[in-house]
Amino acid sequence: MIFRLMLFALTIAMGLPAHADETITVGGARAVLIKPHGTTKGSLILMAGGNGRLDISAGGEIGSLKGNQLVRTRHAYAARGFAVLVPDATIDVATAVKYMRGIARPVTLAGTSRGTQRAAEGIAHGARPDRLVLTSGFLSPQSGPDRSVIALLGSPGLLPRTLVIHHRHDGCRFTSPAGVEPFLKWSGGRARVVWLDGGTAEGNPCQARGHHGFNGIDGEVVNAVAAFAR
């Protein structure tokens, strides 16, 4: 018993996850589930960008897209008291929302980059999260040459309470900062934005090490999402 308490204290001090990540199958796909210690403040579903395929092992390990901003910060949300689900791209989002609602409400669906498209598709097909977070999003036609959240949803009436998080210097051609204000206007007051700055940009501007991926300012993203999701 003493050894277990010492191990737990060491885990917290080092910033490591106190719970081992658990692999579950929900909504027709594998997902990693992380439950917090103590009181659960709510649930978060984190939709990765890129192709969204995480190569999740039976033991809760994520094999691909480990550097994706929402994926790499998943334990920070559990440390703040949220139940966290990190699913593969093929998940049925409506089923995932219902599953997490059974653990703790409110349920916040968060997508980054192409994950914002998958989040919008899920809502268009019947998912009803309590809140929505769109980071580095494909928000409007002004964001760039690809399917936008506006096009995928069709009506702002489908939006739950929504938070947009965007870097002022996002250089990705699909997620231009110019796309934010048109989305906010389209939302009819359902969405607000947190603009971020700073950090460092390296390599491909559409990847995790650029401003698009909030490289170097993960804490600011986590703070904004956690405050909104409570």
N, C-alpha and C positions, 0 to 999 in steps of 0.2 A: 504494500500500500504506500509506504514512504517512497519507494522507488518510482511508483507511478506519479505521485505528486511532484517529485523532483523532475521527472521527464516532462510533465505538463508545463511546469514553470520554465524549463529550459526552452521548450518549444515556443512559448509565448515571447520570451526574451529575444529569441533569434528571429522572430517574425515569421516562423514557419506555420503551416496549417496545423491546427490542433486536432482536426478531424482528418482521417484519411479520406481522399476522394472516393466516392462510391459510384460504380457504373450501374446504371439502370436502363431498362428499355421502356420507352414511353412514346406514344404517338408514332409507332412504327420505326423508331430509330434509337440508337444508343445515345446516352447523355451522361454527363458527370454531374452528380448531385453532391453538394456540400451543405451540411447542416451546422449552424452555429452552436456554441455553448450558451446556456442560459436562455433568456427571453428572446424570442424571434420577433424582429421588428417588421418583417414583411418578406416577400419573395422577389427574387430577380431572375429573369430568364435572359441570358446573354447570348446574342446571335452574332457569331464571328463574321468577319468580312471575307474577301476572296471567294474561293469556291465553297467555303463553309464546311469542308470535309475534315474532320478532326482526327480520324483514325484512333478512336477511343478503344483502349484495351479493356479486357475483362476486369483488370485490377484498378481501374479508375485513372489510368495514365492517358494523357493526350499526346498523340504522336505527331500531329501536323498542326500548323498555324499556332504554335506555342507562343510566338512573338506578337500575335494579334493583340491589340490594345485591351479589348474586353477579356480575352482569354488569359493574358498574362497578369491581369489584376483581379482575377476571380476570388482569390483568397482574402484580398483586402475587404471585399464586401462581406464575406463570412465573418471576418474579424470584427466587423461593425454590427453584427447581429442579424444579418440577412441569410435566409435559405437561398442557395444559389444553384441554378440549373444551367449547365453549359451543353447545349445539344448539337448533334450533327445537323447539317443543313437540310436533311430529308425529313426532319420531324414535322408532324402535324401540329402546328402552333396552337390551334384551338384546344387540342387534347393536352398539350403541355401546360397551358394556362389553367385548365381545370385541375390538373394534377397538383400544380403548385398552390392553387387556391385551397386545396385540402391540407396543405402544410401551414401556410400563413398568408394573410392578406394585410395590406394591399399587394397585388401582383403587378410588378412593373416589367414590361417587355422592353429590352434594350438591344438595339442593333447598331453596328458600326459599319460604315462603308457599304459594301454590297449586302451586309446583314440588314441594313435599313430597307432594302428592297424585299428581303424575305420576311421581315416583320410586317411590312405593308401588305404583302400577299396574304400572310396569315390572317390579318385583320379583315381583309377583303373577303376571305373565305370563312369568316365566322368567329375568329378569335376575339375575345372581349377582355383584354387586360384592363386593370384599373388605371394604369398609367403607361405612357410610352416615352422612351428616350431614343433620340436619333443623333448619333455622333458621326461627324464627317459624312453626312448623308447625301444620298441621291434625291434631293428634296423637290426640285422644281425643274422645268425646262431650262431655266437659266443656270442650273448646276452643271450641266454638261450633256453630251450626246448619248444618253441611255435612259432606260425607263426610270421615271421619277416616282416618288411617293405620291405626288399629286395624281399622276396618271394611273397608278396602280389602285389607288383608293377611289378615285372618281368624285367623291363627295367629302367635304370636311366634316359632315355629320358623323362619319365613322371614327373620327379621331377621338380617343380618350384625352384626358389632360396630358399635354405633351411638352417635353423639354427637348430643345435642340441645343447641342453642344458643338461648336465649330471653331476651328483655329483660323484666326484672321489671315494667316499666310498659307493656308492649305493650297498647295500647288498642283493637286491632282486635277486633271482635266474633266473628271466626272463629278467632282464635288466642289466646284468653285464657290468661294464665299458669296459671290453675286447671287447664288440661288437661295440664300437664306431669307432675305426680306420678302421676295415674292411668295415663299411658302408661308411665312408668318401672316401675310395679308390674306392668303387663301384660307388659312385655318380659322378665320373669323373669331380670333381671340382665344382659341383652344390651345395655342402653342406660344411659348416664349423661348428666348434664346439666352444662352450663356456664351459669350465670346471669350476665347482664351488666346494667349500670346506667349511668346517665349519658347524655351526648349531648343532643340537642335534638329537640323534637317540633313539627312544623309541618304545618298542613293536615289532609288526610284521614288518620285514624289507621291505615288499612289500606294506606297508600302508602309509598313509599321514603323520604319526608322525615319520617316519624314514628319513634317508638321501634320500631315494627314493622319498619322498614327499617334499624335501627341507625344512624340519622343522627348523624354526628359521632364514631362509635366504630368505623369500619371496621377500623382496625388491630387492635382487640381480637378482632374476628371472624376476621380473617385469621390472627392468631396462634394462635387456638384450633383452627381448621380445619387449618392447616399442621402443627401439632404432632401432631394426631390422624392425619393422612393419611400421615405419614412411615413 
